[in-house]
């Protein structure tokens, strides 16, 4: 039987990598804060809208969700305005979201 290699050293990042990840985290937070401020300023705040355009799917359905999309550092960023456990949508809405994500991916 072969021993499995020890992978514990990969869990600890060197100081330079930690600093780079912290910098990217700060940039992402700033981007999301800007999206949140911009959407609120134009009267379209991120997060739940309080509406159920197609009715509630389940008792814990929180209704319609407004989100924003952008790119940063070669990544597509989705900002929901709140923690999200799941999304439900019609097939038409899923295709529209896929098309929109493909457009943003082309920009990334």
N, C-alpha and C positions, 0 to 999 in steps of 0.2 A: 504494500500500500504506500502510495506517495504522500508525503507531507504537503499540506497546503502552504503556500507562501504567506508570510506575515505581511498584512497590508496596513498596519497601524500607522506607519510613518507617513502614509499618504493623507491621513486625516489632519495632519498638522501642516499648516502652510508657513512658508518662510515670511519674514517681516515684510519684504517687498511685495509679495503677493497679497498679504493681508492689507497693506496700504492701498494697493491698486483696487482691491475689491471694496474697500471702504470708500474710496473716491468714486467708483462707479455707483455704489449704493446712494451716495449723496447726490450725484447727478440724476439718478432715477427719481429720487424723492423730489428734487427740484422740478423735474419735468412733470411729474404727476401733480405737484402743487400748482404749477402753471396751468396745466390742463383744467384742473378743478376750478381755479380762479377765472379762467377765460370762459368756461362754459357757464359758470354762475353769473358772470357779468352780463352775458347775453340772454339770461333767463332760462337756461337749459342745464341746470345743475346735474352732475353725475349722481348715479345711484337710483334708488327706487322712485317711481313717479306717483305711486299711490293708485295707479290704474291697473285694471285687469282686462285688456282689450279682447282677450279670447277666453275669459273666465279663469278661475283658479284651477291649476292642474291637480294640486294636492292640498291638504289642510295647511301645510307649512309654506305654500307658495307665497312669495312676497310681492308678486306682481311684476309689472313692466320695469325694466331696468335700462337706464340710459348710461351708455359707455362712450369713451373716447379712444381713438387709435392714433398712434404716432410712431415714429421710428427714432431710434437712438443707438449709436455705436453698432450699427449693423443688425439690430434686433427690432422686431415689431413689438410695440408696447400696447397692451390693452389696459385702460384705466377704468375701473368700475365704480369708484367712489365709496366702496364699502367691501368688506369680506364677502365672498360669494362661494356657496357650497355647490350649487348646480345651476344650469341654465336649461330652459325648455323653450323650443320654438317650432314653428311650423316648418315643413320641408322648404317652402318658398323663402322663409326668413333664413333658414340655414344656408340655402344657396346664395342668398344676398350677402350673408356674412362671409361665406367662403370667397365670393368674388371680391368683396372689400378687402379681406385679408390678403388675397393674392395681389391686389393692386398695391397695398402697403408693402408687401414683401418685395415687390419689384423696385420700390423706392429705397428699401433698406440697404 
